[in-house]
Amino acid sequence: MKPNFYEKRTQELLLSGYPVNLATVDCSTPDAPTVYWHWHEEVEFQYIQKGQAYITCDEDNFTVSSGDIVFINQAVRHFITPAGADGVIFSCVTVHPSFILGMDQLELESRYINPIIADRSFNYLHVTDSHSLYRQFLAHLQQLIALNESRPIGYELLSKACILQLWHLLYSQLPSGADTSSRLSARTVNQDAQRTKQAMRYIQDHFTEPVTLDDIAGSILVSKSECCRCFKRTIGLSPIEYLMKYRIAEATKFMHRKTHDSISEIAGSVGFNNISYFNKVFKKFMDCTPTQYRQSLRKDITPPFDRN
């Protein structure tokens, strides 16, 4: 899903007055959805109901199994993919931080909310049944899920109580003595995310054109160096690296749809004017050449999985 999907969801949640969303994601069927790289303003709690999956948060990879709980912090890029033939089913609760305490609680927000959201060393927390607080995490998260499934009278208030309990548990897990140089203010994190999303939309609208770093930085009215810092802090890629990756993703779509177009034609249609460079970038991101990828489609063989 493109980044603006999550931006629109955030806007809808905030306008609803109850910025909490529950979804059950079923990746156990052949036509299961794919959860691509994404991030959002909401924090996220996942409960693995069935199966196993690989989760990547920024540069960290880990495996989750049935019963595991995962917290993913605000603006942390992540994706999830099934780890076995039976796939995975998990519940996902997203909560906008503004709902945790509410309006005009700046002192408490500074004391308890920002230290978690702004700590880039606390991108996620993986809680298994061997964790000392697992039972407490599980009880509050299961209650939160049940409330938002059945929605009894006053479920919003009861949900907020569950979220506060979960947040208290998270706060107890903050790394003690964490390097303050790795922390960014919540305002900086949000500003980086908004700028990067806007620049990504510019790239998605203009990727077929000769896009330069000057163009990307100009689209968000910042210097080239600040544009690079925003991208690196938010998604771990430079703007040009993201542009290349997006072009390659579009090229793979063209290969599925335009089976009679040559590799050279497809390269040109996604913004590459040099076929050798296209081949080099394609292999970097897809771990195979464009020709090998196309052959795998014709043979109905699943191409190598892009883990970058």
Stockholm file with secondary structure:
# STOCKHOLM 1.0

chainA/1-308         MKPNFYEKRTQELLLSGYPVNLATVDCSTPDAPTVYWHWHEEVEFQYIQKGQAYITCDEDNFTVSSGDIVFINQAVRHFITPAGADGVIFSCVTVHPSFILGMDQLELESRYINPIIADRSFNYLHVTDSHSLYRQFLAHLQQLIALNESRPIGYELLSKACILQLWHLLYSQLPSGADTSSRLSARTVNQDAQRTKQAMRYIQDHFTEPVTLDDIAGSILVSKSECCRCFKRTIGLSPIEYLMKYRIAEATKFMHRKTHDSISEIAGSVGFNNISYFNKVFKKFMDCTPTQYRQSLRKDITPPFDRN
#=GR chainA/1-308 SS CCHHHHHHHHHHHHHHTCCEEEEEEECCSTTCCCEEEECCSSEEEEEEEEEEEEEEETTEEEEEETTCEEEECTTCCEEEEECSTTCEEEEEEEECTHHHHCTTCHHHIIIIIHHHHTBTTCSEEEECTTSTTHHHHHHHHHHHHHHHHHCCTTHHHHHHHHHHHHHHHHHHTSCTTCCGGGBCCHHHHHHHHHHHHHHHHHHHHHTTSCCCHHHHHHHTTCCHHHHHHHHHHHHSSCHHHHHHHHHHHHHHHHHHHCTTSCHHHHHHHTTCSCHHHHHHHHHHHHSSCHHHHHHHHHTTCCCCCCCC
#=GC SS_cons         CCHHHHHHHHHHHHHHTCCEEEEEEECCSTTCCCEEEECCSSEEEEEEEEEEEEEEETTEEEEEETTCEEEECTTCCEEEEECSTTCEEEEEEEECTHHHHCTTCHHHIIIIIHHHHTBTTCSEEEECTTSTTHHHHHHHHHHHHHHHHHCCTTHHHHHHHHHHHHHHHHHHTSCTTCCGGGBCCHHHHHHHHHHHHHHHHHHHHHTTSCCCHHHHHHHTTCCHHHHHHHHHHHHSSCHHHHHHHHHHHHHHHHHHHCTTSCHHHHHHHTTCSCHHHHHHHHHHHHSSCHHHHHHHHHTTCCCCCCCC
//
